[in-house]
Amino acid sequence: MSSQDKPALIGAGPLAGLGAFTIWGIFGLYFKMVSFAVPLEILSHRIIWSAVLTFAMIFALGRRKQLWVLISSARTLGLLFLSSLLVAGNWVIYIWAVNTGNALEASLGYYIMPLIMLILARIFFAEKLNRIQILSVGICALGVLNLLVSYGHLPWIALSLSSLFGFYGVIRKFVPADPIAGLFVECALITPIALIYMIWLHAQGDMAFGNTGLTNDLLFIGLGVCTTIPLIMFAYAARNMKFSVLGLMQYLNPTLQFFVAVLVFGETFTSAHMVTYGLVWFGLAVFTWDNLHNVRKNRRNS
């Protein structure tokens, strides 16, 4: 039996995908464990230790050629610097959201992310939206509007997380980089900023690293592992399983975030949240049905 004939959810590829989305879904628990530090210090450690780990992996896995391709182009470095700022913005907002009791809204951001990327694909790559896709975006927009009416403000955390990562995806589409080498370059480009901030924080006497015990220091270092490993697992899954199934798997991430926020962190799930999430889930169901319908249609025509 060929790899194309195997069931979609059997094999190392799907297991890697499930592992990546599971780690991302429960990552908020890790951020809670280091919540004794301010979000910017947590972000700085995530950047620095990810750079250290990916640099070691580049040499261990023989990815120096892929790294050279990236650093030998000024245009590529410029794009990766921009993408690094976008992903760092996404990271720090998520860290802040988890540690200030807003993990529920953060999960909403990752639910609507596929639809934000759909809109960006239309704007930047002239990819046409069919009527079903427009309907799904409209339904989710109603969900966002409901929170605006109910609370008097836009769910800016959700919109910021999804928009920053959406634009990050747009830029990375122009730079088809090896995932490990690409992450290293992104982290290396903003590591000086992170180090300057850490030096300033130390001078102020407010740095947690080195002052709160060995266990906490190891937790900071572990941020690099927890950032790099799921990315590698995701890249492996993307190469070794059907992309349509991988796309459906991505909803495991915000679903786990949702349950962690409500059941573990004890965040309040109000009637307004219920309406908003109901609309978003319905919009995603319509979007997913359309994707599956198109996949089946393409198979019949091929």
C-alpha positions as CSV (number, residue, x, y, z in Angstrom):
1,M,0.0,0.0,0.0
2,S,1.4,3.4,-1.0
3,S,1.6,6.4,1.4
4,Q,-1.2,8.0,-0.6
5,D,-3.5,5.0,0.1
6,K,-3.0,4.9,3.9
7,P,-5.6,6.3,6.2
8,A,-5.0,10.0,6.9
9,L,-4.7,9.5,10.6
10,I,-2.1,6.7,10.7
11,G,1.6,7.1,10.7
12,A,4.4,9.4,12.0
13,G,3.2,12.4,10.1
14,P,-0.2,12.8,11.7
15,L,1.2,11.9,15.1
16,A,3.7,14.8,14.7
17,G,0.9,17.1,13.7
18,L,-1.1,16.2,16.7
19,G,1.9,16.6,18.9
20,A,2.6,20.1,17.5
21,F,-0.9,21.4,17.9
22,T,-1.2,19.8,21.4
23,I,1.9,21.5,22.6
24,W,0.7,24.8,21.2
25,G,-2.7,24.3,22.7
26,I,-1.4,23.8,26.3
27,F,1.5,26.2,26.0
28,G,-0.4,28.7,28.2
29,L,0.2,26.4,31.2
30,Y,3.9,26.9,30.7
31,F,3.5,30.6,30.6
32,K,1.6,30.5,33.8
33,M,4.5,28.7,35.4
34,V,6.8,31.6,34.6
35,S,4.3,34.3,35.3
36,F,6.5,35.6,38.2
37,A,8.4,37.4,35.4
38,V,7.1,40.3,33.3
39,P,5.9,39.3,29.8
40,L,8.8,41.1,28.1
41,E,11.4,39.1,30.1
42,I,9.5,35.9,29.2
43,L,9.5,36.9,25.5
44,S,13.3,37.7,25.7
45,H,14.1,34.3,27.1
46,R,11.9,32.7,24.4
47,I,13.9,34.5,21.7
48,I,17.3,34.0,23.1
49,W,17.1,30.3,24.0
50,S,15.3,29.5,20.7
51,A,18.2,31.1,18.9
52,V,20.7,29.1,20.9
53,L,18.8,25.8,20.4
54,T,18.2,26.3,16.6
55,F,21.8,27.3,16.1
56,A,23.0,24.0,17.7
57,M,20.4,22.1,15.6
58,I,21.6,23.7,12.4
59,F,25.1,22.2,12.9
60,A,23.8,18.9,14.3
61,L,21.4,18.3,11.4
62,G,23.7,19.7,8.7
63,R,21.5,22.7,7.8
64,R,24.4,25.1,7.2
65,K,23.7,25.3,3.5
66,Q,20.1,26.3,4.1
67,L,21.3,28.9,6.6
68,W,23.8,30.4,4.1
69,V,21.0,30.8,1.5
70,L,19.1,33.0,4.0
71,I,21.9,35.1,5.3
72,S,23.5,35.8,1.9
73,S,20.5,37.8,0.7
74,A,19.9,41.3,2.1
75,R,16.3,41.2,0.8
76,T,15.7,37.9,2.6
77,L,17.3,39.2,5.8
78,G,15.0,42.3,5.6
79,L,11.9,40.2,5.2
80,L,12.9,37.8,8.0
81,F,13.6,40.8,10.3
82,L,10.1,42.1,9.6
83,S,8.6,38.6,10.2
84,S,10.6,38.3,13.4
85,L,9.0,41.5,14.7
86,L,5.5,40.3,13.8
87,V,5.9,36.9,15.4
88,A,7.5,38.5,18.5
89,G,4.5,40.7,18.8
90,N,2.2,37.7,18.5
91,W,4.2,35.9,21.2
92,V,4.3,38.8,23.7
93,I,0.5,39.5,23.4
94,Y,-0.2,35.8,24.0
95,I,2.1,35.7,27.0
96,W,0.4,38.8,28.4
97,A,-3.1,37.5,27.7
98,V,-2.4,34.2,29.5
99,N,-0.9,35.9,32.5
100,T,-3.6,38.6,32.9
101,G,-6.6,36.3,32.7
102,N,-7.4,36.8,29.0
103,A,-6.5,33.3,27.7
104,L,-10.1,32.8,26.6
105,E,-9.9,35.7,24.2
106,A,-6.5,34.5,23.0
107,S,-8.1,31.2,21.9
108,L,-10.7,33.2,19.9
109,G,-7.8,34.8,18.0
110,Y,-6.5,31.4,16.9
111,Y,-10.0,30.2,15.9
112,I,-10.4,33.2,13.6
113,M,-6.8,33.0,12.2
114,P,-7.7,30.8,9.2
115,L,-10.3,33.3,8.1
116,I,-7.9,36.3,8.6
117,M,-5.4,34.4,6.4
118,L,-8.2,33.9,3.9
119,I,-8.7,37.6,3.7
120,L,-5.0,38.3,3.4
121,A,-4.7,35.8,0.6
122,R,-7.3,37.8,-1.3
123,I,-5.5,41.1,-0.7
124,F,-1.9,40.1,-1.3
125,F,-2.1,37.1,-3.6
126,A,-5.4,37.8,-5.5
127,E,-6.8,34.5,-4.4
128,K,-10.6,34.7,-5.0
129,L,-13.1,33.9,-2.3
130,N,-16.1,31.9,-3.2
131,R,-19.5,32.7,-1.8
132,I,-19.3,30.1,0.9
133,Q,-15.9,31.5,2.1
134,I,-17.3,35.0,2.1
135,L,-20.3,33.7,4.2
136,S,-18.0,32.1,6.7
137,V,-16.0,35.3,7.1
138,G,-19.2,37.2,7.6
139,I,-20.5,34.9,10.3
140,C,-17.2,35.1,12.2
141,A,-17.3,38.9,11.8
142,L,-20.8,38.9,13.5
143,G,-19.2,37.0,16.4
144,V,-16.6,39.7,16.8
145,L,-19.2,42.4,16.5
146,N,-21.2,40.7,19.3
147,L,-18.3,41.2,21.7
148,L,-18.0,44.8,20.6
149,V,-21.7,45.4,21.4
150,S,-21.6,43.4,24.6
151,Y,-18.4,44.8,26.1
152,G,-18.1,48.1,24.4
153,H,-14.7,47.4,22.9
154,L,-13.2,45.2,20.1
155,P,-11.6,41.9,21.2
156,W,-8.3,43.4,20.4
157,I,-6.3,40.5,21.8
158,A,-8.0,38.0,19.4
159,L,-7.7,40.4,16.4
160,S,-4.1,41.3,17.2
161,L,-3.0,37.7,17.6
162,S,-4.7,36.5,14.4
163,S,-3.6,39.6,12.3
164,L,0.0,39.5,13.4
165,F,0.4,35.8,12.6
166,G,-1.5,36.3,9.4
167,F,0.9,39.0,8.2
168,Y,3.7,36.8,9.4
169,G,2.4,34.0,7.2
170,V,2.2,36.4,4.2
171,I,5.9,37.4,4.6
172,R,7.1,33.9,5.1
173,K,5.3,32.9,1.9
174,F,7.8,35.2,0.1
175,V,10.7,33.5,2.0
176,P,10.4,29.7,1.6
177,A,12.9,29.0,4.3
178,D,14.0,25.8,6.0
179,P,12.0,25.9,9.3
180,I,14.9,25.5,11.6
181,A,17.3,27.9,9.8
182,G,14.4,30.3,9.3
183,L,13.5,30.3,13.0
184,F,17.2,30.8,13.9
185,V,17.6,33.8,11.6
186,E,14.4,35.4,12.9
187,C,15.4,34.9,16.6
188,A,19.0,35.9,15.9
189,L,18.0,39.2,14.3
190,I,16.1,40.3,17.4
191,T,18.3,38.7,20.0
192,P,20.3,41.9,20.4
193,I,17.1,43.7,21.3
194,A,16.2,41.0,23.8
195,L,19.7,41.1,25.3
196,I,19.6,44.9,25.6
197,Y,16.3,44.7,27.4
198,M,17.6,42.0,29.7
199,I,20.7,44.1,30.6
200,W,18.4,47.1,31.3
201,L,16.1,44.9,33.4
202,H,19.1,43.6,35.4
203,A,20.3,47.1,36.0
204,Q,16.9,48.0,37.4
205,G,17.1,45.0,39.7
206,D,13.9,43.5,38.3
207,M,15.2,40.5,36.4
208,A,13.8,37.1,37.5
209,F,16.5,35.0,35.7
210,G,19.4,34.3,38.1
211,N,17.5,35.6,41.1
212,T,14.6,33.2,41.7
213,G,16.2,29.8,41.9
214,L,17.6,27.2,39.6
215,T,14.2,25.6,38.8
216,N,12.9,28.9,37.5
217,D,16.0,29.4,35.4
218,L,15.6,26.0,33.8
219,L,12.0,26.9,33.0
220,F,13.2,30.0,31.2
221,I,15.7,27.9,29.2
222,G,12.9,25.4,28.4
223,L,11.1,28.1,26.6
224,G,13.5,27.6,23.7
225,V,12.7,23.8,23.6
226,C,8.9,24.4,23.8
227,T,9.2,26.9,20.9
228,T,11.4,24.9,18.6
229,I,10.1,21.3,19.0
230,P,6.5,21.9,17.9
231,L,7.7,23.8,14.9
232,I,9.9,20.9,13.8
233,M,7.0,18.5,14.4
234,F,4.7,20.7,12.3
235,A,7.2,20.9,9.5
236,Y,7.6,17.1,9.5
237,A,3.8,16.6,9.5
238,A,3.4,19.1,6.6
239,R,5.8,16.9,4.5
240,N,4.3,13.5,5.5
241,M,0.6,13.8,5.5
242,K,-2.3,15.3,3.5
243,F,-2.3,19.0,3.9
244,S,-6.1,19.2,4.1
245,V,-6.1,16.9,7.2
246,L,-3.3,19.0,8.7
247,G,-5.5,22.1,8.1
248,L,-8.3,20.6,10.1
249,M,-6.0,19.5,12.9
250,Q,-5.0,23.2,13.5
251,Y,-8.3,23.7,15.3
252,L,-7.0,21.4,18.1
253,N,-4.7,24.3,19.2
254,P,-7.4,26.9,20.0
255,T,-9.8,24.2,21.3
256,L,-7.2,23.1,23.9
257,Q,-6.5,26.8,24.7
258,F,-10.3,27.3,25.2
259,F,-10.6,24.4,27.7
260,V,-7.4,25.4,29.5
261,A,-8.7,28.9,29.9
262,V,-12.1,27.9,31.2
263,L,-11.4,24.6,33.1
264,V,-7.8,25.2,34.4
265,F,-7.5,29.0,34.7
266,G,-11.1,29.4,35.7
267,E,-11.8,32.3,33.3
268,T,-15.5,33.3,33.1
269,F,-17.4,32.1,30.0
270,T,-20.3,34.5,29.7
271,S,-23.4,34.4,27.6
272,A,-21.8,37.0,25.3
273,H,-18.8,34.6,24.9
274,M,-21.2,31.8,24.1
275,V,-22.9,33.8,21.3
276,T,-19.5,34.9,19.9
277,Y,-17.9,31.4,20.0
278,G,-21.1,29.9,18.7
279,L,-20.9,32.2,15.6
280,V,-17.2,31.6,15.2
281,W,-17.5,27.8,15.4
282,F,-20.4,27.9,13.0
283,G,-18.4,30.0,10.6
284,L,-15.5,27.6,10.8
285,A,-17.8,24.7,10.2
286,V,-19.0,26.3,7.0
287,F,-15.4,27.1,6.0
288,T,-14.3,23.5,6.8
289,W,-17.3,22.0,4.9
290,D,-16.4,24.1,1.9
291,N,-12.7,23.0,2.0
292,L,-13.7,19.3,2.3
293,H,-16.2,19.7,-0.5
294,N,-13.6,21.2,-2.8
295,V,-11.0,18.5,-1.9
296,R,-13.5,15.8,-2.9
297,K,-14.5,17.7,-6.1
298,N,-10.8,18.0,-7.1
299,R,-10.2,14.3,-6.5
300,R,-13.2,13.3,-8.7
301,N,-11.9,15.6,-11.5
302,S,-8.3,14.4,-11.3
